[in-house]
């Protein structure tokens, strides 16, 4: 089982990333489900977003696997 009681899945992303620590951007992308990991919401100490410009992505859900390219 995965983290929230659903079947597990893995995703591997290759590309270039940038780190974002702008409060307004956190507010724009925040959804209540994230409180499972960040109890203090966008005020969680050390909070950072990682924006990945993916070159390719691999996935595996236990039964199927594949690759996605932009």
BAPA-556009 format. One record per atom (N, C-alpha, C): x, z, y; atom name; residue number from 1; residue in three letters. Coordinates in Angstrom, 2 decimals, always signed. Example, Ala and Ser with C-alpha at 12.3 -4.5 7.8 and 13.67 -1.06 7.14 Angstrom:
# residues 2
<X:+13.19 Z:+7.80 Y:-5.69 atome:N num:1 residu:ALA>
<X:+12.30 Z:+7.80 Y:-4.50 atome:CA num:1 residu:ALA>
<X:+13.20 Z:+7.80 Y:-3.30 atome:C num:1 residu:ALA>
<X:+12.85 Z:+7.08 Y:-2.25 atome:N num:2 residu:SER>
<X:+13.67 Z:+7.14 Y:-1.06 atome:CA num:2 residu:SER>
<X:+12.90 Z:+7.87 Y:+0.03 atome:C num:2 residu:SER>
***
This chain:
# residues 70
<X:+0.83 Z:+0.00 Y:-1.19 atome:N num:1 residu:UNK>
<X:+0.00 Z:+0.00 Y:+0.00 atome:CA num:1 residu:UNK>
<X:+0.87 Z:+0.00 Y:+1.25 atome:C num:1 residu:UNK>
<X:+0.34 Z:-0.60 Y:+2.29 atome:N num:2 residu:UNK>
<X:+1.04 Z:-0.65 Y:+3.57 atome:CA num:2 residu:UNK>
<X:+0.84 Z:+0.64 Y:+4.36 atome:C num:2 residu:UNK>
<X:+1.27 Z:+0.62 Y:+5.59 atome:N num:3 residu:UNK>
<X:+1.23 Z:+1.81 Y:+6.44 atome:CA num:3 residu:UNK>
<X:-0.16 Z:+2.33 Y:+6.73 atome:C num:3 residu:UNK>
<X:-1.13 Z:+1.47 Y:+6.86 atome:N num:4 residu:UNK>
<X:-2.48 Z:+1.92 Y:+7.22 atome:CA num:4 residu:UNK>
<X:-3.48 Z:+1.67 Y:+6.11 atome:C num:4 residu:UNK>
<X:-3.04 Z:+1.79 Y:+4.85 atome:N num:5 residu:UNK>
<X:-3.94 Z:+1.69 Y:+3.72 atome:CA num:5 residu:UNK>
<X:-4.30 Z:+0.29 Y:+3.29 atome:C num:5 residu:UNK>
<X:-3.64 Z:-0.69 Y:+3.84 atome:N num:6 residu:UNK>
<X:-3.90 Z:-2.08 Y:+3.46 atome:CA num:6 residu:UNK>
<X:-2.71 Z:-2.59 Y:+2.67 atome:C num:6 residu:UNK>
<X:-2.89 Z:-3.67 Y:+1.91 atome:N num:7 residu:UNK>
<X:-1.75 Z:-4.21 Y:+1.17 atome:CA num:7 residu:UNK>
<X:-0.59 Z:-4.52 Y:+2.10 atome:C num:7 residu:UNK>
<X:+0.62 Z:-4.27 Y:+1.63 atome:N num:8 residu:UNK>
<X:+1.81 Z:-4.49 Y:+2.43 atome:CA num:8 residu:UNK>
<X:+2.12 Z:-5.95 Y:+2.64 atome:C num:8 residu:UNK>
<X:+2.85 Z:-6.23 Y:+3.68 atome:N num:9 residu:UNK>
<X:+3.32 Z:-7.58 Y:+3.98 atome:CA num:9 residu:UNK>
<X:+4.64 Z:-7.45 Y:+4.70 atome:C num:9 residu:UNK>
<X:+5.46 Z:-8.47 Y:+4.57 atome:N num:10 residu:UNK>
<X:+6.74 Z:-8.49 Y:+5.26 atome:CA num:10 residu:UNK>
<X:+6.84 Z:-9.77 Y:+6.07 atome:C num:10 residu:UNK>
<X:+7.45 Z:-9.67 Y:+7.25 atome:N num:11 residu:UNK>
<X:+7.70 Z:-10.83 Y:+8.09 atome:CA num:11 residu:UNK>
<X:+9.14 Z:-10.74 Y:+8.57 atome:C num:11 residu:UNK>
<X:+9.85 Z:-11.84 Y:+8.46 atome:N num:12 residu:UNK>
<X:+11.23 Z:-11.93 Y:+8.94 atome:CA num:12 residu:UNK>
<X:+11.26 Z:-13.03 Y:+9.99 atome:C num:12 residu:UNK>
<X:+11.68 Z:-12.67 Y:+11.21 atome:N num:13 residu:UNK>
<X:+11.68 Z:-13.61 Y:+12.32 atome:CA num:13 residu:UNK>
<X:+13.11 Z:-13.83 Y:+12.80 atome:C num:13 residu:UNK>
<X:+13.50 Z:-15.09 Y:+12.95 atome:N num:14 residu:UNK>
<X:+14.80 Z:-15.44 Y:+13.50 atome:CA num:14 residu:UNK>
<X:+14.60 Z:-16.11 Y:+14.84 atome:C num:14 residu:UNK>
<X:+15.43 Z:-15.75 Y:+15.80 atome:N num:15 residu:UNK>
<X:+15.33 Z:-16.36 Y:+17.12 atome:CA num:15 residu:UNK>
<X:+16.10 Z:-15.56 Y:+18.14 atome:C num:15 residu:UNK>
<X:+15.73 Z:-15.71 Y:+19.38 atome:N num:16 residu:UNK>
<X:+16.35 Z:-14.98 Y:+20.49 atome:CA num:16 residu:UNK>
<X:+15.33 Z:-14.02 Y:+21.06 atome:C num:16 residu:UNK>
<X:+15.80 Z:-12.84 Y:+21.45 atome:N num:17 residu:UNK>
<X:+14.88 Z:-11.81 Y:+21.93 atome:CA num:17 residu:UNK>
<X:+15.29 Z:-11.31 Y:+23.31 atome:C num:17 residu:UNK>
<X:+14.29 Z:-10.81 Y:+24.03 atome:N num:18 residu:UNK>
<X:+14.54 Z:-10.11 Y:+25.28 atome:CA num:18 residu:UNK>
<X:+13.79 Z:-8.78 Y:+25.23 atome:C num:18 residu:UNK>
<X:+14.37 Z:-7.76 Y:+25.84 atome:N num:19 residu:UNK>
<X:+13.77 Z:-6.42 Y:+25.86 atome:CA num:19 residu:UNK>
<X:+12.99 Z:-6.24 Y:+27.15 atome:C num:19 residu:UNK>
<X:+11.80 Z:-5.67 Y:+27.04 atome:N num:20 residu:UNK>
<X:+10.92 Z:-5.48 Y:+28.19 atome:CA num:20 residu:UNK>
<X:+10.57 Z:-4.01 Y:+28.30 atome:C num:20 residu:UNK>
<X:+10.80 Z:-3.43 Y:+29.48 atome:N num:21 residu:UNK>
<X:+10.44 Z:-2.03 Y:+29.70 atome:CA num:21 residu:UNK>
<X:+9.66 Z:-1.86 Y:+31.01 atome:C num:21 residu:UNK>
<X:+8.76 Z:-2.81 Y:+31.26 atome:N num:22 residu:UNK>
<X:+7.96 Z:-2.83 Y:+32.47 atome:CA num:22 residu:UNK>
<X:+6.57 Z:-2.25 Y:+32.16 atome:C num:22 residu:UNK>
<X:+6.21 Z:-1.16 Y:+32.82 atome:N num:23 residu:UNK>
<X:+4.95 Z:-0.47 Y:+32.56 atome:CA num:23 residu:UNK>
<X:+3.74 Z:-1.41 Y:+32.66 atome:C num:23 residu:UNK>
<X:+3.70 Z:-2.28 Y:+33.66 atome:N num:24 residu:UNK>
<X:+2.57 Z:-3.19 Y:+33.83 atome:CA num:24 residu:UNK>
<X:+2.42 Z:-4.11 Y:+32.62 atome:C num:24 residu:UNK>
<X:+3.53 Z:-4.50 Y:+32.02 atome:N num:25 residu:UNK>
<X:+3.47 Z:-5.35 Y:+30.83 atome:CA num:25 residu:UNK>
<X:+2.95 Z:-4.56 Y:+29.64 atome:C num:25 residu:UNK>
<X:+3.36 Z:-3.28 Y:+29.52 atome:N num:26 residu:UNK>
<X:+2.82 Z:-2.42 Y:+28.45 atome:CA num:26 residu:UNK>
<X:+1.30 Z:-2.32 Y:+28.59 atome:C num:26 residu:UNK>
<X:+0.82 Z:-2.07 Y:+29.81 atome:N num:27 residu:UNK>
<X:-0.62 Z:-1.93 Y:+30.04 atome:CA num:27 residu:UNK>
<X:-1.36 Z:-3.22 Y:+29.67 atome:C num:27 residu:UNK>
<X:-0.77 Z:-4.35 Y:+29.96 atome:N num:28 residu:UNK>
<X:-1.40 Z:-5.64 Y:+29.67 atome:CA num:28 residu:UNK>
<X:-1.56 Z:-5.89 Y:+28.17 atome:C num:28 residu:UNK>
<X:-0.63 Z:-5.39 Y:+27.38 atome:N num:29 residu:UNK>
<X:-0.64 Z:-5.67 Y:+25.94 atome:CA num:29 residu:UNK>
<X:-1.09 Z:-4.49 Y:+25.07 atome:C num:29 residu:UNK>
<X:-1.38 Z:-3.35 Y:+25.68 atome:N num:30 residu:UNK>
<X:-1.73 Z:-2.17 Y:+24.91 atome:CA num:30 residu:UNK>
<X:-3.10 Z:-2.30 Y:+24.27 atome:C num:30 residu:UNK>
<X:-3.20 Z:-1.90 Y:+23.00 atome:N num:31 residu:UNK>
<X:-4.49 Z:-1.80 Y:+22.30 atome:CA num:31 residu:UNK>
<X:-4.55 Z:-0.42 Y:+21.65 atome:C num:31 residu:UNK>
<X:-5.71 Z:+0.18 Y:+21.53 atome:N num:32 residu:UNK>
<X:-5.84 Z:+1.54 Y:+21.00 atome:CA num:32 residu:UNK>
<X:-5.19 Z:+1.74 Y:+19.62 atome:C num:32 residu:UNK>
<X:-5.15 Z:+0.71 Y:+18.80 atome:N num:33 residu:UNK>
<X:-4.56 Z:+0.84 Y:+17.46 atome:CA num:33 residu:UNK>
<X:-3.08 Z:+1.22 Y:+17.51 atome:C num:33 residu:UNK>
<X:-2.41 Z:+0.95 Y:+18.62 atome:N num:34 residu:UNK>
<X:-0.99 Z:+1.30 Y:+18.73 atome:CA num:34 residu:UNK>
<X:-0.76 Z:+2.80 Y:+18.83 atome:C num:34 residu:UNK>
<X:-1.81 Z:+3.57 Y:+19.13 atome:N num:35 residu:UNK>
<X:-1.68 Z:+5.02 Y:+19.22 atome:CA num:35 residu:UNK>
<X:-1.32 Z:+5.65 Y:+17.89 atome:C num:35 residu:UNK>
<X:-1.52 Z:+4.92 Y:+16.80 atome:N num:36 residu:UNK>
<X:-1.10 Z:+5.39 Y:+15.47 atome:CA num:36 residu:UNK>
<X:+0.40 Z:+5.67 Y:+15.48 atome:C num:36 residu:UNK>
<X:+1.19 Z:+4.85 Y:+16.18 atome:N num:37 residu:UNK>
<X:+2.64 Z:+5.00 Y:+16.22 atome:CA num:37 residu:UNK>
<X:+3.13 Z:+5.63 Y:+17.52 atome:C num:37 residu:UNK>
<X:+2.37 Z:+5.51 Y:+18.60 atome:N num:38 residu:UNK>
<X:+2.80 Z:+5.99 Y:+19.91 atome:CA num:38 residu:UNK>
<X:+1.72 Z:+6.88 Y:+20.49 atome:C num:38 residu:UNK>
<X:+1.75 Z:+8.15 Y:+20.12 atome:N num:39 residu:UNK>
<X:+0.68 Z:+9.10 Y:+20.49 atome:CA num:39 residu:UNK>
<X:+0.53 Z:+9.27 Y:+21.99 atome:C num:39 residu:UNK>
<X:+1.60 Z:+9.05 Y:+22.77 atome:N num:40 residu:UNK>
<X:+1.54 Z:+9.21 Y:+24.21 atome:CA num:40 residu:UNK>
<X:+1.24 Z:+7.90 Y:+24.94 atome:C num:40 residu:UNK>
<X:+0.81 Z:+6.90 Y:+24.18 atome:N num:41 residu:UNK>
<X:+0.47 Z:+5.61 Y:+24.77 atome:CA num:41 residu:UNK>
<X:+1.65 Z:+4.95 Y:+25.45 atome:C num:41 residu:UNK>
<X:+1.39 Z:+4.30 Y:+26.58 atome:N num:42 residu:UNK>
<X:+2.47 Z:+3.59 Y:+27.27 atome:CA num:42 residu:UNK>
<X:+3.47 Z:+4.56 Y:+27.91 atome:C num:42 residu:UNK>
<X:+3.16 Z:+5.86 Y:+27.89 atome:N num:43 residu:UNK>
<X:+4.08 Z:+6.86 Y:+28.43 atome:CA num:43 residu:UNK>
<X:+4.99 Z:+7.44 Y:+27.34 atome:C num:43 residu:UNK>
<X:+4.96 Z:+6.90 Y:+26.16 atome:N num:44 residu:UNK>
<X:+5.82 Z:+7.36 Y:+25.07 atome:CA num:44 residu:UNK>
<X:+7.29 Z:+7.18 Y:+25.48 atome:C num:44 residu:UNK>
<X:+8.08 Z:+8.25 Y:+25.43 atome:N num:45 residu:UNK>
<X:+9.50 Z:+8.14 Y:+25.79 atome:CA num:45 residu:UNK>
<X:+10.21 Z:+7.09 Y:+24.93 atome:C num:45 residu:UNK>
<X:+11.04 Z:+6.28 Y:+25.57 atome:N num:46 residu:UNK>
<X:+11.81 Z:+5.28 Y:+24.85 atome:CA num:46 residu:UNK>
<X:+11.02 Z:+4.01 Y:+24.52 atome:C num:46 residu:UNK>
<X:+9.78 Z:+3.92 Y:+24.98 atome:N num:47 residu:UNK>
<X:+8.95 Z:+2.74 Y:+24.68 atome:CA num:47 residu:UNK>
<X:+9.61 Z:+1.48 Y:+25.22 atome:C num:47 residu:UNK>
<X:+9.65 Z:+0.47 Y:+24.39 atome:N num:48 residu:UNK>
<X:+10.19 Z:-0.83 Y:+24.80 atome:CA num:48 residu:UNK>
<X:+9.48 Z:-1.92 Y:+24.01 atome:C num:48 residu:UNK>
<X:+9.33 Z:-3.07 Y:+24.61 atome:N num:49 residu:UNK>
<X:+8.75 Z:-4.22 Y:+23.91 atome:CA num:49 residu:UNK>
<X:+9.87 Z:-5.21 Y:+23.63 atome:C num:49 residu:UNK>
<X:+9.76 Z:-5.88 Y:+22.52 atome:N num:50 residu:UNK>
<X:+10.72 Z:-6.91 Y:+22.16 atome:CA num:50 residu:UNK>
<X:+9.97 Z:-8.24 Y:+22.13 atome:C num:50 residu:UNK>
<X:+10.35 Z:-9.15 Y:+23.02 atome:N num:51 residu:UNK>
<X:+9.74 Z:-10.47 Y:+23.07 atome:CA num:51 residu:UNK>
<X:+10.68 Z:-11.42 Y:+22.33 atome:C num:51 residu:UNK>
<X:+10.22 Z:-11.93 Y:+21.20 atome:N num:52 residu:UNK>
<X:+11.04 Z:-12.81 Y:+20.37 atome:CA num:52 residu:UNK>
<X:+10.61 Z:-14.26 Y:+20.57 atome:C num:52 residu:UNK>
<X:+11.56 Z:-15.08 Y:+20.91 atome:N num:53 residu:UNK>
<X:+11.37 Z:-16.52 Y:+20.97 atome:CA num:53 residu:UNK>
<X:+11.81 Z:-17.04 Y:+19.61 atome:C num:53 residu:UNK>
<X:+10.86 Z:-17.19 Y:+18.70 atome:N num:54 residu:UNK>
<X:+11.17 Z:-17.47 Y:+17.30 atome:CA num:54 residu:UNK>
<X:+11.61 Z:-18.91 Y:+17.07 atome:C num:54 residu:UNK>
<X:+12.64 Z:-19.05 Y:+16.25 atome:N num:55 residu:UNK>
<X:+13.07 Z:-20.36 Y:+15.77 atome:CA num:55 residu:UNK>
<X:+12.44 Z:-20.64 Y:+14.41 atome:C num:55 residu:UNK>
<X:+12.28 Z:-19.57 Y:+13.63 atome:N num:56 residu:UNK>
<X:+11.62 Z:-19.69 Y:+12.32 atome:CA num:56 residu:UNK>
<X:+11.16 Z:-18.31 Y:+11.87 atome:C num:56 residu:UNK>
<X:+10.13 Z:-18.29 Y:+11.04 atome:N num:57 residu:UNK>
<X:+9.57 Z:-17.04 Y:+10.52 atome:CA num:57 residu:UNK>
<X:+9.29 Z:-17.20 Y:+9.03 atome:C num:57 residu:UNK>
<X:+9.59 Z:-16.18 Y:+8.27 atome:N num:58 residu:UNK>
<X:+9.29 Z:-16.13 Y:+6.84 atome:CA num:58 residu:UNK>
<X:+8.29 Z:-15.00 Y:+6.62 atome:C num:58 residu:UNK>
<X:+7.36 Z:-15.19 Y:+5.71 atome:N num:59 residu:UNK>
<X:+6.41 Z:-14.13 Y:+5.39 atome:CA num:59 residu:UNK>
<X:+6.27 Z:-13.98 Y:+3.88 atome:C num:59 residu:UNK>
<X:+5.88 Z:-12.78 Y:+3.48 atome:N num:60 residu:UNK>
<X:+5.62 Z:-12.47 Y:+2.08 atome:CA num:60 residu:UNK>
<X:+4.58 Z:-11.37 Y:+2.05 atome:C num:60 residu:UNK>
<X:+3.51 Z:-11.57 Y:+1.31 atome:N num:61 residu:UNK>
<X:+2.45 Z:-10.56 Y:+1.24 atome:CA num:61 residu:UNK>
<X:+2.26 Z:-10.00 Y:-0.16 atome:C num:61 residu:UNK>
<X:+3.25 Z:-10.18 Y:-1.02 atome:N num:62 residu:UNK>
<X:+3.16 Z:-9.66 Y:-2.37 atome:CA num:62 residu:UNK>
<X:+2.67 Z:-10.70 Y:-3.35 atome:C num:62 residu:UNK>
<X:+1.94 Z:-11.69 Y:-2.86 atome:N num:63 residu:UNK>
<X:+1.43 Z:-12.74 Y:-3.74 atome:CA num:63 residu:UNK>
<X:+1.87 Z:-14.12 Y:-3.25 atome:C num:63 residu:UNK>
<X:+1.95 Z:-14.29 Y:-1.96 atome:N num:64 residu:UNK>
<X:+2.32 Z:-15.58 Y:-1.39 atome:CA num:64 residu:UNK>
<X:+3.50 Z:-15.41 Y:-0.46 atome:C num:64 residu:UNK>
<X:+4.27 Z:-16.48 Y:-0.29 atome:N num:65 residu:UNK>
<X:+5.39 Z:-16.49 Y:+0.64 atome:CA num:65 residu:UNK>
<X:+5.45 Z:-17.85 Y:+1.30 atome:C num:65 residu:UNK>
<X:+6.08 Z:-17.89 Y:+2.45 atome:N num:66 residu:UNK>
<X:+6.21 Z:-19.17 Y:+3.12 atome:CA num:66 residu:UNK>
<X:+7.07 Z:-19.07 Y:+4.36 atome:C num:66 residu:UNK>
<X:+7.20 Z:-20.18 Y:+5.04 atome:N num:67 residu:UNK>
<X:+7.99 Z:-20.26 Y:+6.27 atome:CA num:67 residu:UNK>
<X:+7.19 Z:-20.98 Y:+7.32 atome:C num:67 residu:UNK>
<X:+7.33 Z:-20.51 Y:+8.55 atome:N num:68 residu:UNK>
<X:+6.65 Z:-21.13 Y:+9.68 atome:CA num:68 residu:UNK>
<X:+7.72 Z:-21.48 Y:+10.71 atome:C num:68 residu:UNK>
<X:+7.69 Z:-22.70 Y:+11.18 atome:N num:69 residu:UNK>
<X:+8.61 Z:-23.13 Y:+12.24 atome:CA num:69 residu:UNK>
<X:+7.78 Z:-23.64 Y:+13.42 atome:C num:69 residu:UNK>
<X:+8.20 Z:-23.28 Y:+14.62 atome:N num:70 residu:UNK>
<X:+7.45 Z:-23.75 Y:+15.81 atome:CA num:70 residu:UNK>
<X:+7.58 Z:-25.25 Y:+16.01 atome:C num:70 residu:UNK>
***
